[in-house]
């Protein structure tokens, strides 16, 4: 059974994601979604018997440093590069309306 996206389904997904798209973009997104589904279906048909799953593409283990808390001595440098800050906090633009905050 093949999963296919039509423009109505893509429109619903965009509405749920609160993304505004034009009719032309809906058509292109539906084509893109169906192309992606087609690629996944091709991958699902691959015979992977005898192939061991890999955690990493390259042979790197413990490549990250240990997370050790430390005091950052150059706080002023960071604040000087910020557009605005108050009382050691960055000021950022408001992106949610008060009504949206109470819904959470």
N, CA, C and O atoms as CSV, one atom per row, in Angstrom:
chain,resi,resn,atom,element,x,y,z
A,1,UNK,N,N,0.842,-1.179,0.000
A,1,UNK,CA,C,0.000,0.000,0.000
A,1,UNK,C,C,0.889,1.246,0.000
A,1,UNK,O,O,1.708,1.440,0.899
A,2,UNK,N,N,0.717,2.064,-1.000
A,2,UNK,CA,C,1.546,3.265,-1.138
A,2,UNK,C,C,0.849,4.460,-0.489
A,2,UNK,O,O,-0.330,4.716,-0.730
A,3,UNK,N,N,1.596,5.176,0.330
A,3,UNK,CA,C,1.113,6.404,0.952
A,3,UNK,C,C,1.315,7.536,-0.038
A,3,UNK,O,O,2.428,7.754,-0.517
A,4,UNK,N,N,0.243,8.261,-0.349
A,4,UNK,CA,C,0.357,9.389,-1.265
A,4,UNK,C,C,-0.279,10.613,-0.640
A,4,UNK,O,O,-1.299,10.524,0.043
A,5,UNK,N,N,0.338,11.754,-0.884
A,5,UNK,CA,C,-0.146,13.031,-0.371
A,5,UNK,C,C,-0.786,13.814,-1.502
A,5,UNK,O,O,-0.175,14.005,-2.553
A,6,UNK,N,N,-2.026,14.273,-1.291
A,6,UNK,CA,C,-2.618,15.200,-2.243
A,6,UNK,C,C,-2.547,16.608,-1.650
A,6,UNK,O,O,-2.123,16.789,-0.508
A,7,UNK,N,N,-2.960,17.585,-2.428
A,7,UNK,CA,C,-2.833,18.972,-1.981
A,7,UNK,C,C,-3.644,19.252,-0.718
A,7,UNK,O,O,-3.228,20.057,0.114
A,8,UNK,N,N,-4.790,18.601,-0.565
A,8,UNK,CA,C,-5.618,18.811,0.625
A,8,UNK,C,C,-4.900,18.318,1.889
A,8,UNK,O,O,-4.943,18.975,2.929
A,9,UNK,N,N,-4.247,17.164,1.792
A,9,UNK,CA,C,-3.521,16.640,2.942
A,9,UNK,C,C,-2.329,17.541,3.300
A,9,UNK,O,O,-2.050,17.781,4.475
A,10,UNK,N,N,-1.649,18.022,2.288
A,10,UNK,CA,C,-0.519,18.921,2.524
A,10,UNK,C,C,-1.017,20.223,3.136
A,10,UNK,O,O,-0.375,20.774,4.030
A,11,UNK,N,N,-2.154,20.718,2.665
A,11,UNK,CA,C,-2.738,21.945,3.218
A,11,UNK,C,C,-3.052,21.760,4.698
A,11,UNK,O,O,-2.797,22.656,5.503
A,12,UNK,N,N,-3.603,20.603,5.062
A,12,UNK,CA,C,-3.922,20.318,6.469
A,12,UNK,C,C,-2.640,20.268,7.311
A,12,UNK,O,O,-2.602,20.798,8.422
A,13,UNK,N,N,-1.603,19.635,6.782
A,13,UNK,CA,C,-0.321,19.568,7.494
A,13,UNK,C,C,0.230,20.973,7.710
A,13,UNK,O,O,0.713,21.293,8.796
A,14,UNK,N,N,0.160,21.804,6.686
A,14,UNK,CA,C,0.661,23.178,6.785
A,14,UNK,C,C,-0.146,23.979,7.812
A,14,UNK,O,O,0.415,24.775,8.564
A,15,UNK,N,N,-1.456,23.766,7.836
A,15,UNK,CA,C,-2.283,24.458,8.819
A,15,UNK,C,C,-1.916,24.021,10.236
A,15,UNK,O,O,-1.814,24.857,11.134
A,16,UNK,N,N,-1.717,22.723,10.440
A,16,UNK,CA,C,-1.327,22.223,11.758
A,16,UNK,C,C,0.021,22.781,12.192
A,16,UNK,O,O,0.245,23.044,13.373
A,17,UNK,N,N,0.914,22.957,11.223
A,17,UNK,CA,C,2.246,23.493,11.516
A,17,UNK,C,C,2.243,25.022,11.521
A,17,UNK,O,O,3.272,25.648,11.774
A,18,UNK,N,N,1.096,25.610,11.243
A,18,UNK,CA,C,0.941,27.067,11.178
A,18,UNK,C,C,1.914,27.680,10.171
A,18,UNK,O,O,2.584,28.676,10.444
A,19,UNK,N,N,1.964,27.043,8.992
A,19,UNK,CA,C,2.803,27.509,7.896
A,19,UNK,C,C,1.879,27.939,6.759
A,19,UNK,O,O,1.039,27.163,6.304
A,20,UNK,N,N,2.039,29.170,6.311
A,20,UNK,CA,C,1.226,29.671,5.200
A,20,UNK,C,C,1.930,29.360,3.886
A,20,UNK,O,O,3.116,29.641,3.718
A,21,UNK,N,N,1.172,28.772,2.954
A,21,UNK,CA,C,1.728,28.437,1.644
A,21,UNK,C,C,0.727,28.830,0.560
A,21,UNK,O,O,-0.480,28.884,0.795
A,22,UNK,N,N,1.249,29.098,-0.613
A,22,UNK,CA,C,0.403,29.425,-1.765
A,22,UNK,C,C,-0.066,28.130,-2.418
A,22,UNK,O,O,0.414,27.045,-2.091
A,23,UNK,N,N,-1.016,28.261,-3.350
A,23,UNK,CA,C,-1.510,27.089,-4.075
A,23,UNK,C,C,-0.385,26.422,-4.863
A,23,UNK,O,O,-0.309,25.196,-4.932
A,24,UNK,N,N,0.481,27.232,-5.451
A,24,UNK,CA,C,1.617,26.677,-6.203
A,24,UNK,C,C,2.557,25.918,-5.274
A,24,UNK,O,O,3.074,24.859,-5.630
A,25,UNK,N,N,2.775,26.467,-4.082
A,25,UNK,CA,C,3.641,25.786,-3.113
A,25,UNK,C,C,3.005,24.488,-2.634
A,25,UNK,O,O,3.708,23.503,-2.406
A,26,UNK,N,N,1.672,24.475,-2.478
A,26,UNK,CA,C,0.992,23.235,-2.081
A,26,UNK,C,C,1.242,22.134,-3.109
A,26,UNK,O,O,1.531,20.990,-2.758
A,27,UNK,N,N,1.126,22.501,-4.374
A,27,UNK,CA,C,1.338,21.532,-5.447
A,27,UNK,C,C,2.772,20.986,-5.409
A,27,UNK,O,O,2.988,19.781,-5.544
A,28,UNK,N,N,3.744,21.883,-5.224
A,28,UNK,CA,C,5.152,21.470,-5.174
A,28,UNK,C,C,5.429,20.632,-3.929
A,28,UNK,O,O,6.143,19.632,-4.008
A,29,UNK,N,N,4.872,21.026,-2.774
A,29,UNK,CA,C,5.076,20.261,-1.541
A,29,UNK,C,C,4.493,18.860,-1.658
A,29,UNK,O,O,5.105,17.891,-1.209
A,30,UNK,N,N,3.313,18.748,-2.260
A,30,UNK,CA,C,2.710,17.422,-2.446
A,30,UNK,C,C,3.633,16.550,-3.297
A,30,UNK,O,O,3.843,15.378,-2.987
A,31,UNK,N,N,4.182,17.123,-4.366
A,31,UNK,CA,C,5.114,16.375,-5.216
A,31,UNK,C,C,6.371,15.992,-4.436
A,31,UNK,O,O,6.864,14.872,-4.560
A,32,UNK,N,N,6.888,16.923,-3.632
A,32,UNK,CA,C,8.088,16.640,-2.835
A,32,UNK,C,C,7.822,15.543,-1.807
A,32,UNK,O,O,8.633,14.632,-1.645
A,33,UNK,N,N,6.678,15.631,-1.109
A,33,UNK,CA,C,6.328,14.610,-0.112
A,33,UNK,C,C,6.241,13.244,-0.779
A,33,UNK,O,O,6.762,12.261,-0.253
A,34,UNK,N,N,5.581,13.179,-1.941
A,34,UNK,CA,C,5.426,11.904,-2.626
A,34,UNK,C,C,6.763,11.367,-3.118
A,34,UNK,O,O,6.973,10.155,-3.147
A,35,UNK,N,N,7.659,12.254,-3.502
A,35,UNK,CA,C,9.001,11.833,-3.911
A,35,UNK,C,C,9.757,11.227,-2.723
A,35,UNK,O,O,10.430,10.205,-2.858
A,36,UNK,N,N,9.634,11.868,-1.566
A,36,UNK,CA,C,10.294,11.362,-0.354
A,36,UNK,C,C,9.739,9.998,0.033
A,36,UNK,O,O,10.493,9.083,0.364
A,37,UNK,N,N,8.413,9.867,-0.012
A,37,UNK,CA,C,7.788,8.581,0.304
A,37,UNK,C,C,8.270,7.508,-0.667
A,37,UNK,O,O,8.509,6.367,-0.271
A,38,UNK,N,N,8.412,7.879,-1.943
A,38,UNK,CA,C,8.912,6.928,-2.933
A,38,UNK,C,C,10.323,6.458,-2.614
A,38,UNK,O,O,10.635,5.277,-2.762
A,39,UNK,N,N,11.176,7.381,-2.175
A,39,UNK,CA,C,12.544,7.007,-1.802
A,39,UNK,C,C,12.558,6.080,-0.589
A,39,UNK,O,O,13.331,5.123,-0.540
A,40,UNK,N,N,11.705,6.367,0.381
A,40,UNK,CA,C,11.629,5.515,1.575
A,40,UNK,C,C,11.145,4.120,1.193
A,40,UNK,O,O,11.654,3.122,1.704
A,41,UNK,N,N,10.164,4.051,0.296
A,41,UNK,CA,C,9.685,2.738,-0.157
A,41,UNK,C,C,10.795,1.955,-0.855
A,41,UNK,O,O,10.899,0.742,-0.674
A,42,UNK,N,N,11.628,2.634,-1.651
A,42,UNK,CA,C,12.762,1.965,-2.294
A,42,UNK,C,C,13.736,1.433,-1.251
A,42,UNK,O,O,14.234,0.313,-1.371
A,43,UNK,N,N,14.007,2.240,-0.226
A,43,UNK,CA,C,14.931,1.793,0.828
A,43,UNK,C,C,14.356,0.609,1.592
A,43,UNK,O,O,15.098,-0.292,1.984
A,44,UNK,N,N,13.045,0.600,1.808
A,44,UNK,CA,C,12.412,-0.516,2.521
A,44,UNK,C,C,12.524,-1.821,1.746
A,44,UNK,O,O,12.439,-2.891,2.349
A,45,UNK,N,N,12.710,-1.769,0.436
A,45,UNK,CA,C,12.818,-2.972,-0.398
A,45,UNK,C,C,14.240,-3.543,-0.430
A,45,UNK,O,O,14.455,-4.644,-0.936
A,46,UNK,N,N,15.207,-2.796,0.110
A,46,UNK,CA,C,16.589,-3.264,0.090
A,46,UNK,C,C,16.751,-4.495,0.973
A,46,UNK,O,O,16.161,-4.581,2.050
A,47,UNK,N,N,17.554,-5.444,0.510
A,47,UNK,CA,C,17.862,-6.634,1.297
A,47,UNK,C,C,19.054,-6.317,2.195
A,47,UNK,O,O,20.186,-6.209,1.724
A,48,UNK,N,N,18.791,-6.170,3.475
A,48,UNK,CA,C,19.841,-5.803,4.420
A,48,UNK,C,C,20.255,-6.969,5.316
A,48,UNK,O,O,20.921,-6.766,6.331
A,49,UNK,N,N,19.867,-8.182,4.946
A,49,UNK,CA,C,20.269,-9.362,5.721
A,49,UNK,C,C,21.788,-9.488,5.714
A,49,UNK,O,O,22.428,-9.407,4.666
A,50,UNK,N,N,22.341,-9.685,6.879
A,50,UNK,CA,C,23.781,-9.847,7.008
A,50,UNK,C,C,24.543,-8.537,7.122
A,50,UNK,O,O,25.766,-8.546,7.261
A,51,UNK,N,N,23.853,-7.431,7.066
A,51,UNK,CA,C,24.512,-6.132,7.209
A,51,UNK,C,C,24.284,-5.631,8.622
A,51,UNK,O,O,23.148,-5.447,9.061
A,52,UNK,N,N,25.384,-5.415,9.325
A,52,UNK,CA,C,25.301,-4.978,10.708
A,52,UNK,C,C,24.950,-3.489,10.790
A,52,UNK,O,O,25.486,-2.674,10.038
A,53,UNK,N,N,24.056,-3.150,11.701
A,53,UNK,CA,C,23.678,-1.752,11.895
A,53,UNK,C,C,24.875,-0.958,12.403
A,53,UNK,O,O,25.675,-1.470,13.187
A,54,UNK,N,N,24.998,0.266,11.968
A,54,UNK,CA,C,26.118,1.119,12.361
A,54,UNK,C,C,25.600,2.294,13.188
A,54,UNK,O,O,24.605,2.928,12.840
A,55,UNK,N,N,26.294,2.567,14.287
A,55,UNK,CA,C,25.952,3.741,15.089
A,55,UNK,C,C,26.426,5.006,14.412
A,55,UNK,O,O,25.730,6.021,14.418
A,56,UNK,N,N,27.611,4.948,13.829
A,56,UNK,CA,C,28.221,6.106,13.201
A,56,UNK,C,C,28.659,5.738,11.797
A,56,UNK,O,O,28.999,4.587,11.521
A,57,UNK,N,N,28.648,6.715,10.921
A,57,UNK,CA,C,29.123,6.472,9.564
A,57,UNK,C,C,30.637,6.326,9.561
A,57,UNK,O,O,31.195,5.504,8.834
A,58,UNK,N,N,31.299,7.145,10.392
A,58,UNK,CA,C,32.752,7.037,10.505
A,58,UNK,C,C,33.085,6.327,11.812
A,58,UNK,O,O,32.228,6.199,12.687
A,59,UNK,N,N,34.272,5.886,11.941
A,59,UNK,CA,C,34.686,5.109,13.103
A,59,UNK,C,C,35.172,6.037,14.220
A,59,UNK,O,O,36.351,6.012,14.572
A,60,UNK,N,N,34.278,6.850,14.779
A,60,UNK,CA,C,34.649,7.779,15.838
A,60,UNK,C,C,33.882,7.430,17.110
A,60,UNK,O,O,32.661,7.277,17.091
A,61,UNK,N,N,34.595,7.309,18.182
A,61,UNK,CA,C,33.964,7.006,19.467
A,61,UNK,C,C,34.406,8.045,20.492
A,61,UNK,O,O,35.564,8.462,20.519
A,62,UNK,N,N,33.471,8.450,21.322
A,62,UNK,CA,C,33.749,9.433,22.372
A,62,UNK,C,C,34.442,10.677,21.808
A,62,UNK,O,O,35.431,11.163,22.358
A,63,UNK,N,N,33.901,11.170,20.710
A,63,UNK,CA,C,34.510,12.326,20.068
A,63,UNK,C,C,34.202,13.621,20.809
A,63,UNK,O,O,34.851,14.640,20.576
A,64,UNK,N,N,33.214,13.586,21.700
A,64,UNK,CA,C,32.836,14.789,22.430
A,64,UNK,C,C,33.600,14.870,23.740
A,64,UNK,O,O,33.939,13.856,24.349
A,65,UNK,N,N,33.859,16.086,24.153
A,65,UNK,CA,C,34.556,16.274,25.427
A,65,UNK,C,C,33.572,16.060,26.574
A,65,UNK,O,O,32.357,16.112,26.379
A,66,UNK,N,N,34.092,15.827,27.738
A,66,UNK,CA,C,33.259,15.676,28.932
A,66,UNK,C,C,32.647,17.036,29.273
A,66,UNK,O,O,33.307,18.069,29.155
A,67,UNK,N,N,31.395,17.028,29.692
A,67,UNK,CA,C,30.698,18.265,30.033
A,67,UNK,C,C,31.049,18.652,31.467
A,67,UNK,O,O,30.521,18.087,32.425
A,68,UNK,N,N,31.948,19.626,31.596
A,68,UNK,CA,C,32.410,20.075,32.907
A,68,UNK,C,C,31.996,21.536,33.083
A,68,UNK,O,O,32.400,22.385,32.288
A,69,UNK,N,N,31.198,21.845,34.108
A,69,UNK,CA,C,30.812,23.252,34.321
A,69,UNK,C,C,32.031,24.116,34.630
A,69,UNK,O,O,32.954,23.695,35.327
A,70,UNK,N,N,32.010,25.332,34.094
A,70,UNK,CA,C,33.108,26.262,34.330
A,70,UNK,C,C,32.553,27.678,34.287
A,70,UNK,O,O,31.528,27.941,33.658
A,71,UNK,N,N,33.241,28.577,34.961
A,71,UNK,CA,C,32.855,29.981,34.919
A,71,UNK,C,C,33.386,30.591,33.628
A,71,UNK,O,O,34.545,30.394,33.261
A,72,UNK,N,N,32.524,31.329,32.953
A,72,UNK,CA,C,32.918,32.001,31.724
A,72,UNK,C,C,33.379,33.403,32.082
A,72,UNK,O,O,32.600,34.201,32.604
A,73,UNK,N,N,34.619,33.700,31.809
A,73,UNK,CA,C,35.217,34.951,32.250
A,73,UNK,C,C,34.960,36.124,31.300
A,73,UNK,O,O,35.205,37.275,31.662
A,74,UNK,N,N,34.472,35.846,30.095
A,74,UNK,CA,C,34.325,36.903,29.107
A,74,UNK,C,C,32.864,37.259,28.874
A,74,UNK,O,O,32.442,37.439,27.731
A,75,UNK,N,N,32.097,37.362,29.939
A,75,UNK,CA,C,30.676,37.668,29.861
A,75,UNK,C,C,30.425,39.004,29.161
A,75,UNK,O,O,29.487,39.126,28.373
A,76,UNK,N,N,31.253,39.993,29.444
A,76,UNK,CA,C,31.087,41.315,28.825
A,76,UNK,C,C,31.204,41.238,27.305
A,76,UNK,O,O,30.491,41.941,26.588
A,77,UNK,N,N,32.097,40.390,26.816
A,77,UNK,CA,C,32.254,40.224,25.378
A,77,UNK,C,C,30.952,39.740,24.756
A,77,UNK,O,O,30.540,40.226,23.703
A,78,UNK,N,N,30.305,38.776,25.414
A,78,UNK,CA,C,29.027,38.276,24.913
A,78,UNK,C,C,27.960,39.358,24.947
A,78,UNK,O,O,27.219,39.523,23.977
A,79,UNK,N,N,27.870,40.088,26.033
A,79,UNK,CA,C,26.855,41.127,26.144
A,79,UNK,C,C,27.095,42.249,25.143
A,79,UNK,O,O,26.141,42.834,24.629
A,80,UNK,N,N,28.343,42.551,24.866
A,80,UNK,CA,C,28.641,43.607,23.897
A,80,UNK,C,C,28.234,43.222,22.476
A,80,UNK,O,O,27.978,44.095,21.647
A,81,UNK,N,N,28.174,41.938,22.196
A,81,UNK,CA,C,27.780,41.502,20.857
A,81,UNK,C,C,26.273,41.344,20.720
A,81,UNK,O,O,25.773,41.143,19.613
A,82,UNK,N,N,25.539,41.433,21.832
A,82,UNK,CA,C,24.086,41.282,21.800
A,82,UNK,C,C,23.417,42.598,21.427
A,82,UNK,O,O,23.896,43.664,21.813
A,83,UNK,N,N,22.309,42.538,20.676
A,83,UNK,CA,C,21.607,43.770,20.343
A,83,UNK,C,C,21.031,44.465,21.579
A,83,UNK,O,O,20.996,45.693,21.646
A,84,UNK,N,N,20.579,43.666,22.560
A,84,UNK,CA,C,20.007,44.265,23.776
A,84,UNK,C,C,20.057,43.254,24.918
A,84,UNK,O,O,19.848,42.057,24.722
A,85,UNK,N,N,20.339,43.765,26.111
A,85,UNK,CA,C,20.297,42.926,27.290
A,85,UNK,C,C,19.996,43.793,28.504
A,85,UNK,O,O,20.288,44.989,28.525
A,86,UNK,N,N,19.399,43.154,29.524
A,86,UNK,CA,C,19.043,43.834,30.762
A,86,UNK,C,C,19.327,42.900,31.923
A,86,UNK,O,O,18.947,41.730,31.889
A,87,UNK,N,N,19.981,43.401,32.934
A,87,UNK,CA,C,20.263,42.610,34.151
A,87,UNK,C,C,20.861,41.252,33.827
A,87,UNK,O,O,20.417,40.238,34.367
A,88,UNK,N,N,21.860,41.216,32.955
A,88,UNK,CA,C,22.567,39.992,32.574
A,88,UNK,C,C,21.705,38.981,31.824
A,88,UNK,O,O,22.017,37.791,31.807
A,89,UNK,N,N,20.620,39.451,31.203
A,89,UNK,CA,C,19.763,38.590,30.385
A,89,UNK,C,C,19.644,39.198,28.991
A,89,UNK,O,O,19.523,40.414,28.843
A,90,UNK,N,N,19.680,38.339,27.971
A,90,UNK,CA,C,19.467,38.812,26.607
A,90,UNK,C,C,18.003,39.191,26.436
A,90,UNK,O,O,17.117,38.500,26.938
A,91,UNK,N,N,17.749,40.278,25.733
A,91,UNK,CA,C,16.392,40.657,25.360
A,91,UNK,C,C,16.141,40.126,23.955
A,91,UNK,O,O,16.930,40.352,23.037
A,92,UNK,N,N,15.030,39.417,23.807
A,92,UNK,CA,C,14.665,38.865,22.503
A,92,UNK,C,C,13.273,39.349,22.134
A,92,UNK,O,O,12.478,39.663,23.020
A,93,UNK,N,N,12.963,39.416,20.848
A,93,UNK,CA,C,11.641,39.871,20.441
A,93,UNK,C,C,10.559,38.879,20.869
A,93,UNK,O,O,10.778,37.667,20.880
A,94,UNK,N,N,9.415,39.403,21.213
A,94,UNK,CA,C,8.275,38.571,21.591
A,94,UNK,C,C,7.745,37.891,20.336
A,94,UNK,O,O,7.539,38.547,19.315
A,95,UNK,N,N,7.522,36.573,20.404
A,95,UNK,CA,C,7.014,35.852,19.233
A,95,UNK,C,C,5.633,35.260,19.470
A,95,UNK,O,O,4.974,34.854,18.513
A,96,UNK,N,N,5.177,35.201,20.714
A,96,UNK,CA,C,3.857,34.666,21.030
A,96,UNK,C,C,2.994,35.763,21.617
A,96,UNK,O,O,3.473,36.621,22.359
A,97,UNK,N,N,1.732,35.726,21.282
A,97,UNK,CA,C,0.778,36.648,21.876
A,97,UNK,C,C,0.431,36.137,23.266
A,97,UNK,O,O,0.590,34.950,23.549
A,98,UNK,N,N,-0.042,37.022,24.131
A,98,UNK,CA,C,-0.419,36.634,25.489
A,98,UNK,C,C,-1.460,35.527,25.471
A,98,UNK,O,O,-1.414,34.639,26.322
A,99,UNK,N,N,-2.391,35.549,24.535
A,99,UNK,CA,C,-3.443,34.516,24.453
A,99,UNK,C,C,-2.826,33.145,24.161
A,99,UNK,O,O,-3.328,32.133,24.650
A,100,UNK,N,N,-1.744,33.094,23.372
A,100,UNK,CA,C,-1.077,31.824,23.061
A,100,UNK,C,C,-0.336,31.278,24.267
A,100,UNK,O,O,-0.227,30.062,24.430
A,101,UNK,N,N,0.171,32.159,25.112
A,101,UNK,CA,C,0.916,31.725,26.288
A,101,UNK,C,C,-0.002,31.031,27.287
A,101,UNK,O,O,0.423,30.082,27.947
A,102,UNK,N,N,-1.243,31.475,27.415
A,102,UNK,CA,C,-2.151,30.880,28.387
A,102,UNK,C,C,-2.679,29.524,27.937
A,102,UNK,O,O,-3.176,28.753,28.759
A,103,UNK,N,N,-2.578,29.216,26.622
A,103,UNK,CA,C,-3.026,27.937,26.088
A,103,UNK,C,C,-2.053,26.809,26.400
A,103,UNK,O,O,-2.447,25.643,26.385
A,104,UNK,N,N,-0.821,27.119,26.676
A,104,UNK,CA,C,0.211,26.093,26.879
A,104,UNK,C,C,0.024,25.369,28.177
A,104,UNK,O,O,0.804,24.474,28.503
